[in-house]
Structures are given as structure tokens and as C-alpha cells.
Amino acid sequence: MLAFRQVPMAAGAEATCQRCAAPEAHAVTDAAGMDSRLGEALPVEADAGLFFTDTGSLDLDGLVRLAGEAARSGASRIALRTSGRPVRDIQAAHALLQGGVRVLEVVFLGPGPEQHDALAGAPGGFDAAADAIAFVSEAAAALGVRVALRGRIPVCRHNLHDAPATVTRLAELGVSSMVLACDPELDVRRSAEWVAAACDTGTVNRVWVAVSGMPEPALGDKGLHAVDVVSFVEALS
């Protein structure tokens, strides 16, 4: 299990369902803001890394600088959660990995462009996310480094029924694990069956599917899926 301190960069959500309640507004993170968050995040525990989330308004240069500063400050491992848009080509993927990123978590709202882009309210989002997975995989092979590629599926009432298909698609894209981040507003009685089906889909495709945001008892015999390969030892507010 990989342990991280979660560091929200207050730069906007990577991808979120536009049909649900509007997310809390975030301030755009500038260079000074990045330095401040890094100062708050360090030092980390001996075997913990830094997992940067809410990086939505950071471009490639911002992400590379963030990773580089974290590496120079002594973080044992560096992870990023992203929409995938900044990883626009193989050169961008090389830059992130050379900057020290070793875990990339990419957000998907559906199994294809039609579903994802409609919910995200942004055309091209699904293709950008899928391309990011491919570019980082290719760059990791070329550089000879090990990188964990993860999928994150924010599950709400608008994409619940697509969850098993989304898991299948992410497995085809080559992720090594994924997490179903369930909206706390979901009706557990109506959603547990679909979440369980998504977990089974991951098992069939030999990819671990973790579940967050749903009470473990509600998962029934799928309770083990409440355990993720990534754990957060602490999250900055």
C-alpha cells in the first residue's frame, strides 16, 4: 500500500459532474500559492509521499514545477490527480516523469466521450484523459521508470449505471487500479448493486477497484473493496 499526504492545491476540480450541485469555488493557484502549499505539506512522514489534488487550473509548466519542488524538498514519492489535459503529448509525459511524478490518477466520468464530455461540460475531455494514460505509459517504458497509472471515477446518480462499463474501459486503457469515489448523496440502497457490479467488473479484468464514500457494510460481500492500494495518512485542509 502506498501512503501519501493529500495536498489539495485549491486550483479547481479536475473533472466533475456539471449536472450535480455546483462544486465549491476554488482560487486559482499561482506560484506563491504553490510555494505556500508545499511549505504546509512538508516534511512528510518517513514512508509517505505527496499526492496533489485539485490541480485543475495548473498547466503543464505548473505541474512540472510543483513536482520538481516536491522532489527537491525530500518527498519520497509524488502523485498527481488530473483531468489529463496538461499531458497533451509524449513530451509532456516525459517532463512529468523526469520531474519526479510516479503516480498519475486521471479522472473519468464515463466510459466514452459521449458520457464523459456531457457530464464534464467540456468537449474533448475523455480523449484527453485517455491520451494522458497512453502518453505516460509510453514515456515510462522509454525512461525505464515504474509509474502507477490510476483511474478515478466520481460516481453520482447521473453516471452510476455506467460505472461497470467505465471500469471496463479504464482496464482496456491500461490502468493498474482505480477508485469509485461515490457521491455521499447517493441512495445506498439503489446504488450498492451497481457499485458491486463495477467491483466485479474490475475483478474480471484483473484490475483492483476500490470504493470510497460508501459505508463498508453497504458493500456486503464486496467489503474488501473499501481497501485501496493508496492510503492517505493526512490531508491538508
C-alpha positions in Angstrom: 0.0 0.0 0.0 1.3 3.5 -0.9 0.9 6.1 1.8 0.5 9.8 0.9 -0.2 13.1 2.4 -3.0 14.6 0.3 -2.4 18.2 -0.7 -5.3 20.0 -2.4 -3.9 22.8 -4.5 -7.1 24.8 -4.5 -7.0 25.2 -8.2 -10.4 23.9 -9.2 -11.8 20.4 -9.7 -10.1 18.2 -12.4 -13.5 17.0 -13.7 -16.8 17.0 -12.0 -20.4 16.3 -13.0 -22.0 19.6 -14.1 -25.5 18.2 -13.5 -24.9 17.8 -9.8 -24.7 20.7 -7.3 -22.0 23.2 -8.3 -18.7 22.4 -6.6 -17.2 24.8 -4.1 -15.3 27.6 -5.9 -11.5 27.3 -5.7 -9.0 30.1 -6.1 -6.5 29.7 -9.0 -3.2 28.6 -7.6 -0.3 30.9 -8.6 3.5 30.4 -8.0 3.2 31.9 -4.5 0.3 29.7 -3.7 2.2 26.6 -4.8 5.1 27.5 -2.6 2.8 28.1 0.4 1.1 24.7 0.0 4.4 22.9 -0.3 5.6 24.6 2.8 2.5 23.4 4.6 2.8 19.9 3.2 6.5 19.3 4.2 8.1 17.5 5.8 6.2 14.3 5.2 6.4 11.1 7.3 9.3 8.8 6.6 7.5 6.5 4.2 4.9 8.9 2.9 4.8 10.9 -0.3 2.7 13.8 -1.5 -0.5 13.4 -3.5 -1.5 16.6 -5.2 -5.2 17.0 -6.0 -7.4 19.9 -7.2 -4.8 20.8 -9.8 -7.4 21.8 -12.4 -6.1 25.3 -13.3 -2.4 24.3 -13.4 -0.9 23.9 -16.8 2.0 21.6 -17.7 4.6 24.0 -16.6 2.9 24.4 -13.2 2.6 20.7 -12.7 6.3 20.1 -13.6 7.4 22.9 -11.3 5.2 21.5 -8.5 6.6 18.0 -8.8 10.2 19.3 -9.0 9.8 21.4 -5.9 8.3 18.5 -4.0 11.2 16.2 -5.1 13.8 18.7 -4.1 12.1 19.2 -0.8 12.5 15.5 0.0 9.2 13.9 -0.8 9.7 10.2 -1.1 7.1 9.8 -3.9 5.0 12.2 -5.9 1.4 11.7 -7.2 -0.9 13.9 -9.2 -4.6 13.8 -9.8 -5.5 15.4 -13.1 -8.1 15.7 -15.9 -5.3 14.6 -18.3 -5.4 17.8 -20.4 -2.0 19.1 -19.4 -0.4 15.8 -20.6 -1.1 16.7 -24.2 1.8 14.8 -25.9 4.6 12.4 -25.2 7.0 15.3 -24.4 4.6 16.5 -21.7 4.6 13.0 -20.2 8.4 12.8 -20.2 8.5 16.2 -18.4 6.3 15.0 -15.6 8.1 11.8 -15.1 11.5 13.5 -15.2 10.1 15.9 -12.7 9.5 13.0 -10.3 5.9 12.0 -10.7 5.4 8.3 -10.1 1.7 8.0 -9.6 -0.8 9.6 -12.1 -4.5 9.5 -11.3 -6.7 10.5 -14.1 -10.4 11.4 -13.7 -13.1 9.8 -15.9 -16.9 10.5 -15.6 -18.0 7.8 -18.1 -16.9 5.0 -20.5 -16.6 7.2 -23.6 -16.6 10.7 -25.0 -20.4 11.0 -25.2 -20.9 10.3 -21.5 -17.8 11.9 -20.0 -17.9 15.1 -22.0 -21.6 15.6 -21.5 -21.2 15.4 -17.7 -18.0 17.4 -17.5 -19.4 20.1 -19.8 -16.2 20.2 -21.8 -15.7 18.7 -25.2 -12.6 16.6 -25.7 -12.3 15.7 -22.0 -12.5 11.9 -22.4 -10.0 11.8 -25.2 -7.5 14.0 -23.3 -7.8 11.7 -20.2 -7.3 8.5 -22.3 -4.4 10.1 -24.2 -2.7 11.0 -20.9 -2.8 7.4 -19.8 -1.2 6.3 -23.1 1.4 9.0 -23.2 2.6 8.4 -19.6 2.7 4.6 -20.2 4.8 5.1 -23.3 7.1 7.6 -21.5 7.6 5.3 -18.5 8.7 2.5 -20.8 11.1 4.8 -22.7 12.6 6.2 -19.5 12.7 2.8 -17.7 10.8 4.0 -14.6 7.9 2.4 -12.8 4.7 4.5 -12.7 1.4 3.6 -11.2 -1.5 4.7 -13.5 -4.8 5.0 -11.8 -8.3 5.9 -12.8 -10.7 7.9 -10.6 -14.4 7.6 -11.3 -16.5 10.2 -9.4 -19.8 8.3 -9.1 -23.1 10.2 -8.9 -26.7 9.5 -9.8 -26.0 10.6 -13.4 -23.3 8.0 -14.2 -24.0 5.3 -11.6 -25.4 2.9 -14.2 -22.3 3.4 -16.4 -19.9 2.5 -13.6 -19.3 -1.1 -14.8 -18.7 0.0 -18.4 -16.4 2.8 -17.2 -14.3 0.2 -15.2 -14.1 -2.0 -18.3 -12.9 1.0 -20.4 -10.2 2.0 -17.9 -8.9 -1.6 -17.7 -8.6 -1.5 -21.5 -6.7 1.8 -21.3 -4.1 0.1 -19.0 -4.6 1.5 -15.5 -3.3 -0.7 -12.7 -6.0 0.3 -10.2 -9.0 2.7 -9.9 -11.3 4.1 -7.3 -15.0 4.7 -7.4 -15.4 7.9 -5.5 -19.1 7.8 -4.5 -21.1 11.0 -4.0 -22.4 11.0 -0.4 -25.8 12.0 -1.7 -26.2 8.6 -3.5 -29.0 6.4 -2.2 -27.1 3.5 -0.9 -30.0 1.1 -1.3 -30.2 1.9 -5.0 -26.5 2.3 -5.8 -24.9 -0.5 -3.9 -25.8 -3.1 -6.6 -24.2 -1.1 -9.4 -21.1 -0.4 -7.3 -20.8 -4.1 -6.6 -21.2 -4.9 -10.3 -18.4 -2.4 -11.0 -16.1 -4.1 -8.5 -16.8 -7.5 -10.1 -16.0 -6.0 -13.5 -12.6 -5.0 -12.2 -12.0 -8.5 -10.9 -12.9 -10.0 -14.2 -10.4 -7.5 -15.9 -7.7 -8.1 -13.2 -7.7 -4.5 -12.1 -8.3 -3.6 -8.5 -11.3 -1.4 -7.9 -11.5 0.4 -4.6 -14.6 2.2 -3.3 -14.7 5.4 -1.2 -17.7 7.4 0.0 -19.9 4.4 0.7 -20.2 2.7 4.1 -18.4 -0.6 4.1 -21.4 -2.6 5.4 -23.4 -1.4 2.4 -20.9 -3.2 0.1 -21.9 -6.6 1.6 -19.6 -9.3 0.3 -17.6 -6.7 -1.6 -16.5 -5.1 1.7 -12.8 -5.8 0.8 -13.1 -3.2 -1.9 -13.2 -0.5 0.7 -9.4 -1.0 0.9 -7.4 0.9 -1.6 -3.8 0.5 -2.8 -3.4 4.2 -1.9 -3.9 5.4 1.6 -3.9 9.0 2.8 -2.0 9.4 6.1 -3.1 13.0 6.3 -4.9 15.6 4.2 -4.2 19.3 4.3 -7.3 21.4 4.5 
